[in-house]
Amino acid sequence: VQLVESGGGLVQPGDSLRLSCAASGFTFNTVTMMWYRQPPGKEREWVATISWVGSNTAYADSVKGRFTISRDNGKNTVYLQMNSLKPEDTAVYYCKALTSWGKGTLVTVSS
């Protein structure tokens, strides 16, 4: 299993970013995918989940209404659209599939 996140960067409060996670080494369209994040100095926390079909999603309360998880099974990729970003969204964002993790992509929200 290989998961490669991309799309992180430095943005200002209120901006948007879209993260991508390219997956390989397993049958992507049969696996539930998740995004997690780890803020500086804090524990890793769950952000969002999407079912293998993409019809069922779930979000942490802290991001509900601002973040959207989606997937393209034809491209073996899962996305995290992040809108109205806040400084407290600053974290390394990780993609998870089965028991495997990517290396993460850093999102910094600062003015």
Buried (B, 14 or more C-beta within 10 A) or exposed (E): EEBBBBBBEEBEEEEEBEBBBBBEEBEBEEBBBBBBBBBEEEEBEBBBBBEBEBEEBBBBEEBEEBBBBBBEBEEBBBBBBBBEBEEEBBBBBBBBBEEBBBEBBBBBBEE
